[in-house]
Amino acid sequence: MRILLAQLAPRRGAVPANLARLEAIVRGSPADLAVFPELFLSGYRVGDRVHSIAFRPDGPELEQLARVAREHRRAIVVGAPLRSPDRPGESQNAAVLVRADGTVAVQPKRFLPTYGPFEEGSFFTPTNESRPYALGAYRIGLEICYDAFFPEVTRSLALAGASLFVAISAAPVTSRRLFERVLPARAVENATPLVYVNRVGVEDGVVFGGGSAGWDARGELLPPTEVAFERLEAEESVVSVEVDLDEAPRWRPFRPVLRDVASARPSSSGEPGG
């Protein structure tokens, strides 16, 4: 699968402009899946405005995303604020998967940082569930930024059948080295490829760090991101990586972590997503 890593800086609060840029990127890319950063459609530091910006499940923003996916026959993962389906008046920081046929799946963020410059817990409602979603013949697991620091999130996705992890982020430059260590570990300990897209730019003095990349099931950087990853400049870039989604079943017999975990304790993975 060819995956586009769109390491971009959104315009804060400018949803139509960010949607238009997403469409231009998708239109110009031959990728099977285009991945954009956390809260790309709204910008990150929008404060209380997030509740007026947050998308309805049946709203025009998600319909526009579905149209883009259908017209260009490409799947999309993008970060957006969504209105909570269960708790009126509350919003979720979500990764939105739009398949090439226009169908939509949503994974809200599970762990909301409330330290340093981050105030997500004041504006968003977390979820307590992760599950992979079908994409063609495979299932992919979605996680958002801080979620990657909780290995049980990624493990639950792997045990439920994910062949690929897609992590989107709005992480500052000061956290970049931490992600460089954590993300390949998530790939290795689950014998599953992982792609990561972090935003760049500045909002309210927070400098976002980039570092978007892909790793195979052995935690090795995928070309061409192994070259870009050596450079620390946090600049906009659009890079495609080739990910072998059949790698996990080939590699897991040689590092059978998931088998050994499953045999050691009862499964709590839940049902795979549709």
N, C-alpha and C positions, 0 to 999 in steps of 0.2 A: 504494500500500500504506500502510495506517495502522499506524504503529509506536509502541508505548508505551515511553517512556524512564523506567524505574523507578529513580530516584536515591534509594537507601535506605541505611540503616545496618543490617547484619545483627547478630544476636546471636552473639558469638564462641563457637564450639564447640557451638552449639545447633542442630544440623541439623534436628530435627523442627519446631522453632519457625520456622526460616527457610523450610522447605518449606511450612508452613501459611500463612505470610504471602504467599509467592509465589502459592499457590493463591487466596487471597482477592483479591489484586491482579488476577490473570488473570480470575477469575470476574467481577469488577466492571468489566472493560474491554471495549469493543467492538473493540479493535485486532486486526489480522491477525497481528501479531508483537509479543510482549512481551519486552523486553530488560532484564536485571538485571546488576548489577556483577560484576566479577572476584571469585571466591571468595565469592560471596554466600551460598552454602549452608553454608559452614563458618565464615565470618569469616576475616580475613586473618592476624592474628598468633597462630596457634595452635601454632607451634613444632613440636617432635617429635610432638605429638599428631596431626599431619596424617596420619601413616601408619596410625593406628588409625581415623581419621575417613574416610579416602579411600574412595570408592565402588568397588565391584566392577562390571564391565560388566553383570553379570546380577543386581545387587543390588536391594534394595527401594527405594532412593532413586530410581534411574533409572526403575524401574517406576512409582513414584508420579508422577514427572514425565510419563511417557508417558500415564498415566491422566488427569492434569489436562489435557494437550493434547487428548486424544481427546474427553473429556467437554465441553470448552468450545470445541472446534474452532478452536483458536488455536495458532500456533507460538510457541515459547519459545527464547530464548537466555539462558543463565545460567552464571555461573562456579562451578566446583566442583573439589575435589581428586579425582582418579581414580587408581586403581591402574594402574601401567604394565602394558600387555598383553604387553610383551616382556621386562621385567626384573623378576622377582619381588622383592618387598620395597621397590620404589621407587614413587614417586608422581609424578603430573603435575598441574600447574596448567592446567586445561582450560576452554575455552568449549564448552558442551554445547548443541547445537541439537536441539530436539525438535519435529518437525513435527506438524501437526494430526492426522495419522493415527497418531501415537505412535511413528513410527520415529525413530531417534536417530543423530546424527553428532557427532563429537568432533574439536576442534582443540586440541591441547596448545600451551602457550606455547613460543615459540622462544627468546626471549632473557630470561634470568633475572637481574634486578639483584642485585648483591652489594656495593652501596655505600651509604653513609649508614645509614639505619635498616633497609635491606632485606637480607634474608638468604635469598632464595628459592633461590639456588644451593646452599645447605646442605640443603634439604629436598625439592627437586623435581628431576626429570630433564627436560631440554628435549627438544624434537623439532627436526629440521632440515628439516621439510617443511611447506609451507602449500598448501592447495588449496581451491577453492570447493566448496560443497555445494548440491545442488538444493533449491530451495524453490518448489514449484509449477512454473511455466514458466520460472523464473529460477534463477540461481546466486548465492549470497551468500558473501562471503569474511569469515572470522572472524579477528580479531587481539586480543591481550591486552596492554593497557597499554604497556609498554616496547617491544613489537614495532613500535609505530607510529613509533618513532624510527629504524627501519631501512627506508628506502624500498624496498629490494629485496623485502621481505615483501609490501607492498601491490602493488608492480608485478607480482610473480609471480601474485598472485590476479587482477589485471586481465587479464593476458595469457592466463590460463586460463579467462577468460569470466565473471568476477564482474560482476554488474550493481549490486551494493550491497556496501559494506564495513560491517561491524558491529564496533566496537571497544568492549570492556568493560575496566574499569579499577578499580584501587584505588590511586589516585595522591594524594599529599598536597597540601595547599593550597599549599605552596611550589613545586609543579610546575605549577600551573594555567596560568600564563601561557605556559609552554612548549607545553603541549597546545593552547592557543588558537592558536598559530602553526603547529604541525606538522600538525594534523589537516586544516584547510582546504587546506593544501599537498598532502596526500595525495589529496584529492578533485580538486584542480585538475590535478595532474600525471598523473592517470589518467582524467580526465573521467568520474568515477564518483561518485555520491552516497555519503555516509558518515554514519552515526549513531554517537554516542559516549555511553556511560553509565558514569559514575564514581560511586563510593560516597561517602557522607558518614559522619560520626560520628568517634569517637576510640577507638583501641586502643593501649594501652601508651604513651600520650603522643603517638602519631602522629595528627595531625588530617587527615582526608581531605577533599579539596577540592571535590567536586561538579563543576559546570561541564558537565553533560550537555547535548548539543545535537545538531542535525542540520545537514548542509551539502549543497547540491545539487552537481551536476557542475561548476559554475563556482566553487565554494568560497564561495557565499553562504549565510548562516545561514537555516534554514527557520523559518517561523513555527510556533508562538509562541516558539521558543527564542531568537530574536533579541532578545526583550524580557528573558527570564530571564537570558540570558547577560551582560547588562550589569550584573546585580547580583552582587556577590561573595560574598553570604552562602552558606555551604555548609550548606544545609538539605535535609531530605527533600522530594521532590517527585515527582509522577507526571504526566508530560506526554505528549500524543500529537502526532506529526508526520505529515504526509502526504508520502510520498516517491514520486516518479514513477520507476518502474524502467525505463521506456522512454526516460528522458531521456538516458542514456548513448549509445545508438546515434544519437540525433538530434543530440547535441552534438559527438560525436567527429569528424565530418567537418570541423568548423570549428576543432578543435584536435586534429589527428591524431597525438598523441604516441605512442599505442600502435602505430599503423601504422608510424611512422618508426622506433621502437625495434625492432620486429620485422623491418623490412627492413634494419636496420643491423648486426644480429648474429644468430647462431643462437638459436632459441628454447630456453629452459630451463624452460618453465612447467610441464611435467608434464601428466598427464591430469586433466581435471576430476573432481571427486568425484561420487559417486552419491547 
